[in-house]
Amino acid sequence: MDINKKLSEELGVKVSQIEAAIKLMDEGCTIPFIARYRKEVTGSLNDEVLRNLDERLTHYRNLEARKETVLKAIEIQGKLTPELKKAIEAAETLVAIEDLYRPYKQKRRTRAMIAREKGLEGLANIITLQMTKKSMEEEAKAYLSEEVSSVEDALAGAKDIIAENIADEADYRKYIRDFTFRQGLIVSEKKAKAEDSVYEMYYEFEEKINKIPGYRILALNRGEKEKILAVKISVDEEKIHSYLNRKIVRGNNKNTEKYLVEAYEDAYKRLIAPAVEREIRSELTEKAEDEAIKVFGKNLEQLLLQPPIAGHVVLGWDPAFRTGCKLAVVDATGKVLDTVVVYPTAPQNKVEQAKKTVKAMIKKYGITLISIGNGTASRESEAIVAEMLGEIKEPVSYIITNEAGASVYSASKLAQEEFPNFDVGQRSAASIARRVQDPLAELVKIEPKAIGVGQYQHDMNQKKLSGALAGVVEDTVNHVGVDLNTASASLLEYVSGINKTIAKNIITYREANGSFKTRKELLKVAKLGPKAYEQCAGFLRIRGGKQPLDATAVHPESYKAAESLLAELGYDKNSLSEKGFAGISKKVRDKKAMAKKLGIGAETFADMLAELEKPGRDPRSDMPKPLLRKDVMTMEDLKEGMVLTGTVRNVIDFGAFVDIGVHQDGLVHISQLADKYVKHPLDVVAIGDVVEVKVLSVDVKKKRIALSMKNV
């Protein structure tokens, strides 16, 4: 198989681009580095295409490795024919390879194997060839022995051999698998002892295999795992029997026909159908997981790219009932100033005392924003906060913050190191406060899958999920850039070329030397060699350092070109500030000629100009700003037809959940997202989007709110 050509077809890019990207990856370059600083080499392949390329390349290389293993195993047996070798080399899926290998694979002891040991293969061949004029009972008598005591036993053993031969035929398996996928149904029903549950719609359910959406596959799998559902594949067996009959029963030999029919029916029922069902369900699950991981990744990216709410002293509010609400005051730099526990919720209900405490903290620390976690007792806490804000003169707002993963972080080793004198509640409150100040810096401290912006993440292949989400975090961190002198080790370890060890070594160097004055100093950090420096330097920012270009995304390898450009245009590089050189791109009349003169590519030159115009620009500034609130509504306040502004909290395959300020997120079903056909909700909305929605219906008892974005 020509892997590069195959990848080119799959990804819709040129073979030369594929070859260039693979070469860079094999040399140890990271995806963020290739996407940002090797655009000329790859033809500007972005990080999403490069991630897909990396994943598919690994898949095809593993496939080729399996082919080599299979070819060697068959060759050792002396059974590798030129035709078989060609077929294996041409196989494009693991299933196809395993089908071809099946007859030569070392099997556990089977019924056919036992029959062969009893000397019944000759009888099986007589039936298969369909040439005999004798009755099979008469033919079978010649095969009686101490181990085969009757004609019936001999014929049964022969049929076992024929059934296994049929099951091992790659063409038969492929046809049956393809037919089942095209024509079959996936069927589920309620198990006898199962009670009413969220799987109610699957109690009497069937859908065509080739039409069923991924989220239903994952729901069925979970219902089956929880022993609520019985799930199976249903297909027209008569049509499969008819196909096998055409392939196996030739001529019109009444002596052998009966035995061949019994053999292929047994082969299908006992050997082929169960395997095909496993393979198809495994394929459906893998595809559903890949789709779900993709959605999770997009959601995670949007969440990480939420714009920071800078310049606020924030009160983090971790709500709870019995144990009280944990509060933490965090200054504008993220430093924790104070923590306290209040008990305004049941069973204590000390509302006035809690208000008094919070009002005093607002005055003492100049709090301007309260970040309330959206967990247990959030609604009750929100009502108290909204009421309190109406009683004070200070300009304070509140925001409901997704606290998913806060409990995971607060109990982690990292949190213990960061806040050794805090309990888990205090750490959680501090994290909820910091999440609005710099979501990216705080969320990277949590295992990505614990952030909870997807579906069925606990049911998936955890290694694949973790790998994909780590890639999303890595791309996002490098897209935004990292302040070398303030970043935590958790943030640094996601920077291109930097691992956990190097991240800790950077912190150690920083603590020993005060701060980094130039990017070049990174080469003094333990275990950070020239290759790692090449990969990471452009993504790390130093503000107010000795080299002004260190505050930009211009890579050190392009400093000479950047300085030459500034000198030619009459700029002093030492005048480069956060405001940049406005209008610099307009001063270059022939950009292509200038890039050539400077000895750099056109794409690198374009990126350089953009950076010099707006140094270290934060791409998060383009994202929708979070909604700050001062009042509160309840579900009972909602009326059909009411139009509200809300924030998209989660996007799933069948719609989007929107926070409209009533604690319970409402669902905008995919059919209500737009006036036109929507293939997937991500085509219309993303996490963090501020949208206008209309209330379609409210079910207070079931806590369900149906919303629409049509005609709003």
C-alpha positions as CSV (number, residue, x, y, z in Angstrom):
1,M,0.0,0.0,0.0
2,D,1.2,3.5,-0.9
3,I,0.5,5.1,2.5
4,N,1.3,8.6,1.4
5,K,-1.1,8.4,-1.6
6,K,-3.8,6.9,0.7
7,L,-3.4,9.7,3.2
8,S,-3.5,12.3,0.4
9,E,-6.8,10.9,-0.8
10,E,-8.3,10.7,2.7
11,L,-7.2,14.2,3.8
12,G,-7.6,16.0,0.5
13,V,-4.1,17.4,0.3
14,K,-1.2,16.9,-2.0
15,V,1.2,13.9,-1.7
16,S,4.1,16.3,-1.5
17,Q,2.5,18.0,1.6
18,I,2.0,14.6,3.2
19,E,5.6,13.6,2.6
20,A,6.9,16.9,4.0
21,A,4.8,16.7,7.1
22,I,5.7,13.1,7.8
23,K,9.4,13.9,7.4
24,L,9.1,16.7,10.0
25,M,7.2,14.5,12.4
26,D,9.8,11.7,12.0
27,E,12.5,14.2,12.8
28,G,10.8,14.9,16.2
29,C,8.9,18.2,15.3
30,T,5.7,18.7,17.2
31,I,2.4,19.4,15.5
32,P,2.0,23.0,16.8
33,F,5.6,23.8,15.7
34,I,5.0,22.4,12.2
35,A,1.6,24.2,11.9
36,R,3.0,27.6,13.0
37,Y,6.7,27.7,11.8
38,R,6.9,25.3,8.9
39,K,4.1,26.5,6.7
40,E,6.3,26.8,3.6
41,V,7.5,23.2,4.0
42,T,4.0,21.7,4.3
43,G,2.0,24.1,2.2
44,S,0.3,25.6,5.3
45,L,-1.2,22.5,6.7
46,N,-3.1,23.5,9.9
47,D,-2.9,21.7,13.3
48,E,-6.3,19.9,12.7
49,V,-5.1,18.3,9.4
50,L,-1.8,17.5,11.0
51,R,-3.5,15.7,14.0
52,N,-5.6,13.7,11.5
53,L,-2.5,12.9,9.5
54,D,-0.6,11.8,12.6
55,E,-3.5,9.5,13.7
56,R,-4.0,7.9,10.2
57,L,-0.3,7.5,9.7
58,T,0.0,5.6,12.9
59,H,-3.0,3.5,11.8
60,Y,-1.5,2.6,8.4
61,R,1.9,1.9,9.8
62,N,0.4,-0.5,12.3
63,L,-1.5,-2.1,9.4
64,E,1.7,-2.6,7.4
65,A,3.4,-4.0,10.5
66,R,0.6,-6.5,10.9
67,K,0.8,-7.5,7.2
68,E,4.6,-8.2,7.7
69,T,3.8,-10.4,10.8
70,V,1.1,-12.3,8.9
71,L,3.2,-12.9,5.8
72,K,6.1,-14.2,7.9
73,A,3.8,-16.5,9.8
74,I,2.3,-18.0,6.6
75,E,5.7,-18.2,4.9
76,I,7.1,-20.2,7.9
77,Q,4.2,-22.8,7.3
78,G,5.3,-23.0,3.6
79,K,1.8,-22.0,2.4
80,L,2.4,-18.4,1.1
81,T,1.4,-18.4,-2.5
82,P,2.0,-15.3,-4.8
83,E,-1.7,-14.8,-5.0
84,L,-2.2,-14.8,-1.2
85,K,0.8,-12.5,-0.7
86,K,-0.6,-10.1,-3.3
87,A,-4.0,-10.2,-1.6
88,I,-2.5,-9.5,1.9
89,E,-0.3,-6.7,0.6
90,A,-3.4,-5.1,-1.0
91,A,-5.6,-5.3,2.1
92,E,-6.7,-1.9,3.4
93,T,-8.2,-2.9,6.7
94,L,-7.2,-5.0,9.7
95,V,-10.4,-7.1,9.2
96,A,-9.4,-7.9,5.6
97,I,-6.0,-9.0,6.7
98,E,-7.4,-11.2,9.5
99,D,-9.9,-12.8,7.1
100,L,-7.0,-13.8,4.8
101,Y,-4.9,-15.1,7.7
102,R,-7.8,-17.0,9.4
103,P,-7.2,-20.4,7.6
104,Y,-3.5,-20.3,8.6
105,K,-3.9,-18.9,12.1
106,Q,-3.1,-21.1,15.1
107,K,-6.5,-21.9,16.5
108,R,-7.6,-23.2,19.9
109,R,-8.8,-26.8,19.7
110,T,-12.0,-26.8,17.5
111,R,-14.6,-29.4,16.5
112,A,-13.1,-29.5,13.0
113,M,-9.6,-30.0,14.4
114,I,-10.8,-33.0,16.4
115,A,-12.6,-34.4,13.3
116,R,-9.4,-34.1,11.3
117,E,-7.5,-35.9,14.0
118,K,-10.0,-38.7,13.6
119,G,-9.2,-39.0,9.9
120,L,-12.5,-37.5,8.6
121,E,-11.0,-34.9,6.2
122,G,-11.3,-37.3,3.3
123,L,-15.0,-37.7,3.9
124,A,-15.4,-33.9,4.1
125,N,-13.6,-33.6,0.8
126,I,-16.0,-36.1,-0.9
127,I,-19.0,-34.1,0.3
128,T,-17.4,-30.8,-0.8
129,L,-16.4,-32.1,-4.3
130,Q,-20.0,-33.3,-4.9
131,M,-18.8,-36.0,-7.3
132,T,-19.8,-39.2,-5.6
133,K,-22.6,-41.4,-6.9
134,K,-22.8,-43.3,-3.6
135,S,-25.0,-42.4,-0.7
136,M,-23.1,-40.5,2.1
137,E,-23.9,-43.3,4.6
138,E,-22.2,-45.7,2.3
139,E,-19.2,-43.4,1.9
140,A,-19.0,-42.8,5.6
141,K,-18.6,-46.5,6.4
142,A,-15.0,-46.4,5.0
143,Y,-14.1,-43.9,7.8
144,L,-15.3,-45.9,10.8
145,S,-12.6,-46.6,13.4
146,E,-12.1,-47.0,17.1
147,E,-12.5,-43.2,17.4
148,V,-15.5,-43.0,15.0
149,S,-18.0,-45.6,16.1
150,S,-21.0,-44.8,13.8
151,V,-21.9,-43.4,10.4
152,E,-23.7,-40.5,12.1
153,D,-20.5,-39.5,14.0
154,A,-18.4,-39.7,10.8
155,L,-20.9,-37.5,8.9
156,A,-21.1,-35.0,11.8
157,G,-17.3,-34.7,12.0
158,A,-17.1,-34.2,8.2
159,K,-19.7,-31.4,8.4
160,D,-17.7,-29.8,11.2
161,I,-14.7,-29.7,8.9
162,I,-16.7,-28.3,6.0
163,A,-18.3,-25.6,8.3
164,E,-14.9,-24.4,9.4
165,N,-13.6,-24.3,5.9
166,I,-16.7,-22.2,4.9
167,A,-16.2,-19.9,7.9
168,D,-12.5,-19.4,7.0
169,E,-13.3,-18.3,3.4
170,A,-12.4,-14.6,3.3
171,D,-14.8,-13.8,0.3
172,Y,-17.8,-15.4,2.2
173,R,-17.1,-13.5,5.3
174,K,-16.7,-10.2,3.5
175,Y,-20.0,-10.6,1.6
176,I,-21.9,-11.6,4.8
177,R,-20.3,-8.7,6.8
178,D,-21.1,-6.2,4.0
179,F,-24.7,-7.5,3.5
180,T,-25.3,-7.4,7.3
181,F,-24.0,-3.8,7.5
182,R,-26.2,-2.7,4.6
183,Q,-29.4,-4.6,5.3
184,G,-29.2,-5.5,9.0
185,L,-30.9,-3.9,12.0
186,I,-29.5,-3.2,15.4
187,V,-32.3,-4.2,17.9
188,S,-32.7,-3.7,21.6
189,E,-35.3,-4.6,24.2
190,K,-35.8,-4.2,27.9
191,K,-34.4,-7.0,30.0
192,A,-37.0,-8.7,32.1
193,K,-35.9,-7.3,35.5
194,A,-35.0,-3.8,34.3
195,E,-37.1,-1.0,35.7
196,D,-38.0,2.3,34.1
197,S,-35.0,4.4,33.3
198,V,-33.4,6.9,30.9
199,Y,-33.2,4.0,28.4
200,E,-37.0,3.9,28.0
201,M,-36.8,4.8,24.3
202,Y,-34.7,1.7,23.7
203,Y,-37.0,-0.9,25.3
204,E,-38.5,-1.8,21.9
205,F,-36.0,-0.3,19.4
206,E,-34.6,-1.1,16.0
207,E,-32.7,0.9,13.4
208,K,-30.8,0.1,10.3
209,I,-27.1,-0.5,11.1
210,N,-25.8,1.8,8.3
211,K,-28.1,4.7,9.5
212,I,-27.9,4.7,13.3
213,P,-26.1,7.8,14.7
214,G,-23.1,7.4,17.0
215,Y,-24.7,8.8,20.1
216,R,-27.4,6.0,20.0
217,I,-24.7,3.4,19.7
218,L,-23.0,4.7,22.8
219,A,-26.4,4.8,24.6
220,L,-27.2,1.2,23.7
221,N,-23.7,0.1,24.8
222,R,-24.1,1.8,28.2
223,G,-27.7,0.3,28.6
224,E,-26.3,-3.1,27.8
225,K,-23.4,-2.7,30.2
226,E,-25.8,-1.7,33.0
227,K,-27.8,-4.8,32.2
228,I,-30.9,-2.8,31.4
229,L,-30.9,-3.6,27.6
230,A,-30.4,-6.7,25.5
231,V,-28.8,-5.6,22.2
232,K,-28.4,-7.7,19.1
233,I,-28.1,-7.6,15.3
234,S,-30.9,-8.9,13.2
235,V,-30.6,-9.7,9.5
236,D,-32.4,-11.7,6.9
237,E,-30.7,-15.1,7.3
238,E,-32.6,-16.6,4.3
239,K,-30.8,-14.3,1.9
240,I,-27.4,-15.2,3.4
241,H,-28.3,-18.9,3.2
242,S,-29.3,-18.3,-0.4
243,Y,-25.9,-16.7,-1.2
244,L,-24.0,-19.5,0.5
245,N,-26.1,-22.1,-1.4
246,R,-25.2,-20.5,-4.7
247,K,-21.5,-20.5,-3.8
248,I,-21.2,-23.9,-2.3
249,V,-23.9,-26.3,-3.7
250,R,-23.0,-26.9,-7.3
251,G,-24.7,-29.3,-9.8
252,N,-27.6,-31.4,-8.5
253,N,-26.1,-34.2,-6.4
254,K,-28.8,-35.3,-4.0
255,N,-26.3,-37.5,-2.2
256,T,-24.2,-34.5,-0.9
257,E,-26.6,-31.5,-1.0
258,K,-28.3,-32.1,2.3
259,Y,-24.9,-32.3,4.1
260,L,-23.6,-29.1,2.5
261,V,-26.7,-27.2,3.4
262,E,-26.5,-28.4,7.0
263,A,-22.8,-27.5,7.0
264,Y,-23.2,-23.9,5.7
265,E,-26.2,-23.2,8.0
266,D,-24.0,-24.4,10.9
267,A,-21.0,-22.3,9.7
268,Y,-23.1,-19.2,9.5
269,K,-25.0,-19.6,12.8
270,R,-22.1,-20.9,14.9
271,L,-19.0,-19.5,13.4
272,I,-19.7,-16.5,11.1
273,A,-22.7,-14.7,12.5
274,P,-21.4,-14.2,16.1
275,A,-18.0,-13.0,14.8
276,V,-19.6,-10.6,12.2
277,E,-21.9,-9.2,14.9
278,R,-18.9,-8.6,17.2
279,E,-16.9,-7.0,14.3
280,I,-19.8,-4.7,13.2
281,R,-20.7,-3.6,16.8
282,S,-17.0,-3.0,17.4
283,E,-16.7,-1.0,14.2
284,L,-19.9,1.0,15.1
285,T,-18.6,1.7,18.6
286,E,-15.2,2.8,17.3
287,K,-16.8,5.1,14.8
288,A,-19.2,6.5,17.5
289,E,-16.3,7.0,19.9
290,D,-14.3,8.8,17.2
291,E,-17.2,11.1,16.5
292,A,-17.8,11.7,20.2
293,I,-14.1,12.4,20.8
294,K,-14.2,14.9,17.9
295,V,-17.1,16.7,19.5
296,F,-15.6,16.6,22.9
297,G,-12.3,18.0,21.5
298,K,-14.1,20.9,19.7
299,N,-16.0,21.7,22.9
300,L,-12.9,21.5,25.0
301,E,-11.1,23.9,22.6
302,Q,-13.9,26.4,22.8
303,L,-13.9,26.2,26.6
304,L,-10.1,26.7,26.8
305,L,-10.4,29.7,24.5
306,Q,-12.9,31.5,26.7
307,P,-11.7,35.0,27.0
308,P,-10.2,35.9,30.4
309,I,-12.1,38.4,32.6
310,A,-9.1,40.5,33.5
311,G,-8.7,43.2,36.1
312,H,-11.3,41.8,38.6
313,V,-10.9,40.8,42.2
314,V,-13.0,37.7,42.2
315,L,-14.9,35.9,45.0
316,G,-15.0,32.1,44.1
317,W,-18.1,30.5,45.6
318,D,-18.1,26.7,45.8
319,P,-21.8,25.9,46.7
320,A,-22.9,23.1,49.0
321,F,-25.7,22.3,51.5
322,R,-24.7,20.5,54.7
323,T,-20.9,21.3,54.7
324,G,-21.5,25.0,53.8
325,C,-20.4,27.1,50.9
326,K,-16.6,27.6,50.6
327,L,-15.5,31.1,49.5
328,A,-12.1,32.3,48.3
329,V,-11.1,35.8,47.4
330,V,-8.5,36.0,44.5
331,D,-6.8,39.3,43.5
332,A,-6.4,40.4,39.8
333,T,-3.2,38.3,39.5
334,G,-4.7,35.1,40.8
335,K,-3.3,35.3,44.3
336,V,-5.6,34.0,47.1
337,L,-6.2,36.7,49.6
338,D,-8.7,35.1,52.0
339,T,-11.0,32.0,52.4
340,V,-14.1,31.5,54.5
341,V,-17.0,29.1,54.9
342,V,-20.6,30.4,55.1
343,Y,-23.8,28.4,55.7
344,P,-26.7,30.2,53.9
345,T,-28.2,26.9,52.5
346,A,-30.1,24.1,54.2
347,P,-30.0,22.7,56.8
348,Q,-28.3,25.7,58.6
349,N,-30.0,28.5,56.4
350,K,-27.9,31.2,57.9
351,V,-28.6,33.6,55.1
352,E,-28.2,37.0,56.8
353,Q,-25.0,35.9,58.5
354,A,-23.6,34.8,55.1
355,K,-24.6,38.1,53.5
356,K,-23.0,40.1,56.2
357,T,-19.7,38.1,55.8
358,V,-19.7,38.5,52.0
359,K,-20.6,42.2,52.1
360,A,-17.7,42.8,54.5
361,M,-15.3,40.9,52.1
362,I,-16.5,43.0,49.2
363,K,-15.6,46.2,51.0
364,K,-12.3,44.9,52.4
365,Y,-10.9,43.5,49.2
366,G,-12.8,45.5,46.5
367,I,-14.5,42.4,45.0
368,T,-16.1,43.2,41.7
369,L,-17.1,39.8,40.5
370,I,-18.5,36.7,42.1
371,S,-17.9,33.3,40.4
372,I,-20.5,30.7,41.5
373,G,-19.8,27.1,40.7
374,N,-22.7,25.3,38.9
375,G,-22.8,22.2,41.2
376,T,-25.0,21.2,44.1
377,A,-26.8,24.2,45.8
378,S,-25.8,26.5,42.9
379,R,-29.3,27.6,42.3
380,E,-29.9,28.4,46.0
381,S,-26.5,30.2,46.2
382,E,-27.3,32.3,43.1
383,A,-30.6,33.4,44.6
384,I,-28.8,34.6,47.8
385,V,-26.1,36.4,45.8
386,A,-28.5,38.1,43.5
387,E,-30.6,39.3,46.5
388,M,-27.5,40.5,48.3
389,L,-26.2,42.5,45.2
390,G,-29.5,44.4,45.3
391,E,-28.8,45.5,48.8
392,I,-25.3,47.0,48.2
393,K,-24.1,50.1,46.3
394,E,-20.8,48.5,45.1
395,P,-20.8,47.6,41.4
396,V,-20.5,43.8,41.7
397,S,-21.7,41.2,39.2
398,Y,-21.9,37.5,39.3
399,I,-21.3,34.7,36.8
400,I,-22.2,31.0,36.9
401,T,-19.0,29.0,36.2
402,N,-18.8,25.4,35.0
403,E,-17.0,23.7,37.9
404,A,-16.6,20.4,36.1
405,G,-13.3,18.9,37.3
406,A,-12.8,21.3,40.2
407,S,-13.2,18.5,42.7
408,V,-10.7,16.4,40.7
409,Y,-8.2,19.3,40.8
410,S,-8.8,20.2,44.5
411,A,-7.9,16.6,45.6
412,S,-4.9,16.3,43.2
413,K,-1.3,16.3,44.2
414,L,-0.8,19.5,42.1
415,A,-3.5,21.3,44.2
416,Q,-1.8,20.0,47.4
417,E,1.5,21.5,46.3
418,E,-0.1,24.7,45.2
419,F,-2.2,25.2,48.4
420,P,-0.7,23.0,51.1
421,N,-2.6,24.7,53.9
422,F,-6.0,24.6,52.3
423,D,-8.6,21.8,52.4
424,V,-10.3,20.6,49.2
425,G,-13.2,23.0,49.5
426,Q,-10.9,26.0,49.8
427,R,-8.9,24.8,46.8
428,S,-12.0,24.3,44.8
429,A,-13.3,27.8,45.6
430,A,-10.0,29.3,44.5
431,S,-10.1,27.3,41.3
432,I,-13.7,28.5,40.5
433,A,-12.5,32.1,41.0
434,R,-9.4,31.7,38.8
435,R,-11.4,30.0,36.1
436,V,-13.0,33.3,35.1
437,Q,-9.7,35.2,35.3
438,D,-7.8,32.9,33.0
439,P,-9.7,29.8,32.0
440,L,-6.9,28.3,30.0
441,A,-4.3,28.6,32.8
442,E,-6.6,27.0,35.3
443,L,-8.2,24.3,33.2
444,V,-4.9,22.8,32.1
445,K,-4.4,21.7,35.7
446,I,-7.2,19.2,35.3
447,E,-7.2,16.0,33.3
448,P,-9.1,17.0,30.1
449,K,-11.7,14.2,30.2
450,A,-12.7,15.3,33.7
451,I,-13.8,18.8,32.4
452,G,-17.0,17.3,31.2
453,V,-18.0,19.0,28.0
454,G,-18.9,15.9,26.0
455,Q,-21.0,12.7,26.0
456,Y,-20.3,9.2,27.3
457,Q,-16.6,10.0,27.9
458,H,-16.4,7.4,30.6
459,D,-17.5,4.7,28.2
460,M,-14.9,5.3,25.6
461,N,-11.4,4.0,24.9
462,Q,-9.7,6.0,27.6
463,K,-6.3,5.9,26.0
464,K,-7.6,7.2,22.7
465,L,-9.7,9.9,24.5
466,S,-6.9,11.1,26.6
467,G,-4.5,11.2,23.6
468,A,-7.0,13.2,21.5
469,L,-7.9,15.7,24.3
470,A,-4.2,16.2,25.2
471,G,-3.6,17.1,21.6
472,V,-6.5,19.7,21.8
473,V,-5.0,21.2,24.9
474,E,-1.5,21.3,23.4
475,D,-2.7,23.0,20.2
476,T,-4.8,25.5,22.2
477,V,-2.0,26.4,24.6
478,N,0.5,27.0,21.8
479,H,-2.1,28.9,19.7
480,V,-2.6,31.4,22.6
481,G,1.1,31.5,23.7
482,V,2.5,31.3,27.2
483,D,4.2,34.0,29.4
484,L,7.5,32.3,30.4
485,N,7.9,34.3,33.6
486,T,4.4,33.7,35.1
487,A,3.2,30.3,33.7
488,S,2.7,27.3,36.0
489,A,4.4,24.0,35.3
490,S,1.0,22.6,34.3
491,L,0.7,25.2,31.5
492,L,4.4,24.9,30.4
493,E,4.2,21.1,29.9
494,Y,1.7,21.6,27.1
495,V,4.1,23.9,25.2
496,S,5.6,22.4,22.1
497,G,8.9,20.5,22.9
498,I,8.4,20.8,26.7
499,N,7.6,17.8,28.9
500,K,6.8,17.5,32.6
501,T,10.5,17.3,33.6
502,I,11.6,20.3,31.5
503,A,8.5,22.3,32.8
504,K,9.6,21.7,36.4
505,N,13.2,22.6,35.5
506,I,12.0,25.9,34.0
507,I,10.2,26.7,37.2
508,T,13.4,25.8,39.2
509,Y,15.5,28.0,37.0
510,R,13.0,30.9,37.3
511,E,12.9,30.6,41.1
512,A,16.7,30.6,41.3
513,N,17.3,33.5,38.8
514,G,14.2,35.7,39.4
515,S,13.0,35.7,35.8
516,F,14.0,35.0,32.2
517,K,15.5,38.1,30.5
518,T,15.7,36.4,27.0
519,R,14.5,33.3,25.3
520,K,18.1,32.2,24.8
521,E,18.3,31.7,28.5
522,L,16.1,28.6,28.0
523,L,19.2,26.8,26.7
524,K,20.6,27.0,30.3
525,V,17.6,25.0,31.6
526,A,18.5,21.4,32.5
527,K,17.5,18.9,29.8
528,L,16.3,21.6,27.4
529,G,18.6,21.2,24.4
530,P,18.7,22.8,20.9
531,K,15.9,20.7,19.5
532,A,13.5,21.4,22.4
533,Y,14.5,25.1,22.2
534,E,13.7,25.2,18.5
535,Q,10.3,23.6,19.2
536,C,9.2,25.8,22.2
537,A,10.9,29.2,21.8
538,G,8.3,30.8,19.5
539,F,5.4,29.9,21.8
540,L,7.0,31.4,25.0
541,R,6.7,35.2,25.6
542,I,8.9,37.4,27.7
543,R,7.4,40.8,28.3
544,G,9.8,43.7,29.2
545,G,12.9,41.6,28.5
546,K,16.2,42.5,26.8
547,Q,15.0,41.4,23.3
548,P,11.7,43.1,22.3
549,L,11.0,40.3,19.8
550,D,10.8,37.8,22.7
551,A,7.4,39.3,23.5
552,T,6.1,38.2,20.1
553,A,5.3,35.0,18.3
554,V,8.2,35.7,15.9
555,H,10.6,32.6,16.1
556,P,14.2,33.4,17.1
557,E,15.3,31.8,13.8
558,S,13.5,34.7,12.1
559,Y,14.9,37.5,14.3
560,K,17.6,38.5,11.8
561,A,14.9,38.9,9.1
562,A,12.6,40.8,11.4
563,E,15.3,43.2,12.5
564,S,16.4,43.8,8.8
565,L,12.7,44.5,7.9
566,L,12.3,47.0,10.8
567,A,15.6,48.8,9.9
568,E,14.6,49.0,6.2
569,L,11.2,50.5,7.1
570,G,12.8,53.0,9.5
571,Y,11.6,51.4,12.8
572,D,13.6,51.0,16.0
573,K,13.0,47.5,17.3
574,N,13.5,48.8,20.8
575,S,10.4,50.8,20.4
576,L,8.3,47.7,19.9
577,S,5.7,47.6,22.7
578,E,2.5,45.8,23.3
579,K,0.8,48.3,20.9
580,G,3.1,47.3,18.1
581,F,3.9,49.2,14.9
582,A,0.5,50.1,13.6
583,G,0.2,50.1,9.8
584,I,3.5,48.4,9.2
585,S,2.0,45.9,6.7
586,K,0.8,48.8,4.5
587,K,4.4,50.1,4.2
588,V,5.5,47.0,2.3
589,R,4.3,47.4,-1.3
590,D,5.6,44.1,-2.7
591,K,5.4,41.5,0.1
592,K,6.6,38.7,-2.1
593,A,9.7,40.5,-3.2
594,M,10.4,41.7,0.4
595,A,10.1,38.1,1.7
596,K,12.5,36.9,-0.9
597,K,14.9,39.7,-0.1
598,L,14.8,38.8,3.6
599,G,15.4,35.1,2.8
600,I,12.1,33.8,4.3
601,G,8.9,32.3,2.9
602,A,5.8,34.3,2.1
603,E,3.7,32.7,4.9
604,T,6.4,33.3,7.5
605,F,6.7,36.9,6.3
606,A,2.9,37.4,6.6
607,D,2.9,36.0,10.1
608,M,5.9,38.3,11.0
609,L,4.1,41.4,9.8
610,A,1.0,40.5,11.8
611,E,3.0,40.0,15.0
612,L,4.9,43.3,14.5
613,E,1.6,45.1,14.1
614,K,0.0,43.4,17.2
615,P,2.7,41.8,19.3
616,G,1.7,38.7,21.3
617,R,-2.0,39.3,20.4
618,D,-4.3,37.0,22.4
619,P,-6.6,35.1,20.0
620,R,-9.1,34.7,22.9
621,S,-10.0,38.4,22.5
622,D,-12.0,37.4,19.4
623,M,-14.3,35.0,21.4
624,P,-17.7,36.0,22.8
625,K,-17.4,37.7,26.2
626,P,-19.0,35.9,29.1
627,L,-22.4,37.1,30.4
628,L,-22.3,38.7,33.8
629,R,-25.5,38.8,35.8
630,K,-27.0,40.8,38.6
631,D,-30.5,39.1,38.9
632,V,-31.9,35.6,39.0
633,M,-34.8,33.7,37.5
634,T,-36.3,30.4,38.3
635,M,-37.9,27.8,36.0
636,E,-41.3,28.9,37.3
637,D,-40.6,32.4,35.9
638,L,-40.2,31.0,32.3
639,K,-43.1,31.3,29.9
640,E,-43.6,29.8,26.5
641,G,-42.5,32.3,23.8
642,M,-40.2,34.2,26.1
643,V,-37.0,35.4,24.4
644,L,-33.8,35.3,26.5
645,T,-30.0,35.6,26.1
646,G,-27.9,32.7,27.2
647,T,-24.5,31.0,27.0
648,V,-23.9,27.7,25.2
649,R,-22.6,25.3,27.9
650,N,-22.3,22.1,26.0
651,V,-22.7,20.9,22.4
652,I,-23.7,17.3,21.7
653,D,-24.7,15.3,18.6
654,F,-28.4,16.1,18.9
655,G,-28.3,19.7,20.0
656,A,-26.8,22.3,22.4
657,F,-27.4,23.0,26.1
658,V,-27.8,26.7,26.9
659,D,-27.5,28.5,30.2
660,I,-30.3,31.0,30.4
661,G,-29.8,32.0,34.0
662,V,-32.3,29.5,35.7
663,H,-29.7,27.0,36.9
664,Q,-31.2,24.3,34.7
665,D,-29.7,24.4,31.2
666,G,-32.2,24.3,28.3
667,L,-31.8,22.1,25.3
668,V,-31.9,23.5,21.8
669,H,-32.6,20.4,19.7
670,I,-30.6,20.2,16.4
671,S,-33.9,20.7,14.6
672,Q,-34.3,24.1,16.4
673,L,-30.8,25.5,15.8
674,A,-31.5,27.2,12.5
675,D,-34.1,27.7,9.8
676,K,-31.9,25.6,7.4
677,Y,-30.8,22.0,7.6
678,V,-28.1,21.4,10.2
679,K,-25.8,18.4,9.7
680,H,-24.2,18.8,13.2
681,P,-24.7,21.4,16.0
682,L,-21.0,22.4,15.9
683,D,-21.7,23.8,12.4
684,V,-23.9,26.4,14.1
685,V,-22.8,26.9,17.7
686,A,-19.8,26.5,20.0
687,I,-19.3,26.5,23.7
688,G,-19.2,30.0,25.1
689,D,-21.3,31.5,22.3
690,V,-23.8,34.1,23.6
691,V,-27.1,33.3,21.8
692,E,-30.7,34.5,21.8
693,V,-33.2,31.7,22.4
694,K,-37.0,31.4,22.6
695,V,-38.7,29.2,25.2
696,L,-40.7,26.4,23.6
697,S,-41.7,24.5,26.7
698,V,-40.9,24.1,30.4
699,D,-41.4,20.9,32.4
700,V,-40.6,21.9,36.0
701,K,-41.2,18.3,37.3
702,K,-38.7,16.7,35.0
703,K,-36.5,19.8,35.0
704,R,-36.5,20.1,31.2
705,I,-36.5,23.3,29.2
706,A,-36.9,23.2,25.4
707,L,-35.5,26.1,23.5
708,S,-35.3,27.3,19.9
709,M,-32.9,29.6,18.0
710,K,-35.3,29.8,15.0
711,N,-36.8,33.2,14.1
712,V,-35.4,34.9,17.3
